[in-house]
């Protein structure tokens, strides 16, 4: 089990689950922008986790984590805009 996490495959499984969720949301009529804003922060955090698990240099860990914040902050505004048009 240690090798599974050390290889980063645990994060890969979570990223695959996010791709399946994105496909499901798109199939249910959610807009692409909304899906990206909803799942983007989680995907970026998983990329940061994967980088940490495989021993990548710190910028490869910090960059996706830092990028997840502005996308996360855009989420409530996009939700409100999407709900007004429905």
C-alpha positions in Angstrom: 0.0 0.0 0.0 2.9 2.3 0.7 4.2 1.9 -2.9 0.7 2.7 -4.2 0.8 6.1 -2.5 4.5 6.8 -3.1 3.9 6.3 -6.8 1.2 8.9 -6.9 -1.4 6.5 -8.2 -3.8 7.3 -5.3 -4.0 10.9 -6.6 -4.4 9.5 -10.1 -7.5 7.6 -9.0 -9.0 10.7 -7.5 -8.3 12.7 -10.7 -10.0 10.0 -12.7 -13.0 10.2 -10.3 -13.1 14.0 -11.0 -13.1 13.4 -14.7 -16.0 11.0 -14.4 -17.9 13.5 -12.2 -17.2 16.3 -14.8 -18.6 14.1 -17.6 -21.7 13.3 -15.4 -22.3 17.0 -14.7 -21.8 18.0 -18.4 -24.3 15.3 -19.4 -26.8 16.7 -16.9 -26.7 20.1 -18.6 -24.2 22.0 -16.5 -22.1 24.5 -18.5 -18.5 23.8 -19.1 -17.4 26.9 -17.2 -19.4 26.0 -14.2 -18.0 22.4 -14.2 -14.4 23.7 -14.5 -14.9 26.1 -11.6 -16.6 23.5 -9.5 -14.0 20.8 -10.0 -10.9 22.8 -10.9 -9.8 23.5 -7.3 -10.1 19.8 -6.4 -8.2 18.8 -9.5 -5.4 21.3 -8.8 -5.2 20.1 -5.2 -4.9 16.5 -6.4 -2.1 17.5 -8.7 -0.3 19.2 -5.8 -0.8 16.1 -3.7 0.5 13.9 -6.5 3.6 16.1 -6.8 4.2 15.8 -3.1 3.7 12.1 -3.1 6.3 11.5 -5.8 8.8 13.9 -4.3 8.6 16.7 -6.8 10.4 20.0 -6.1 8.4 22.4 -4.0 7.3 24.8 -6.8 5.4 21.9 -8.4 3.6 21.3 -5.2 2.9 25.0 -4.4 1.8 26.1 -7.9 -1.3 24.0 -8.2 -2.2 24.7 -4.6 -1.9 28.5 -5.1 -3.8 28.3 -8.4 -6.7 26.5 -6.7 -7.6 29.5 -4.5 -8.7 32.1 -7.2 -10.7 29.4 -9.0 -12.3 28.4 -5.7 -13.2 32.1 -5.0 -14.9 32.4 -8.4 -17.2 29.4 -7.6 -19.9 31.3 -5.7 -20.2 34.0 -8.3 -20.5 31.5 -11.1 -23.1 29.5 -9.2 -25.3 32.6 -8.7 -25.0 33.5 -12.4 -25.8 29.9 -13.5 -28.9 29.7 -11.2 -30.3 33.0 -12.5 -30.4 31.6 -16.0 -32.1 28.3 -15.1 
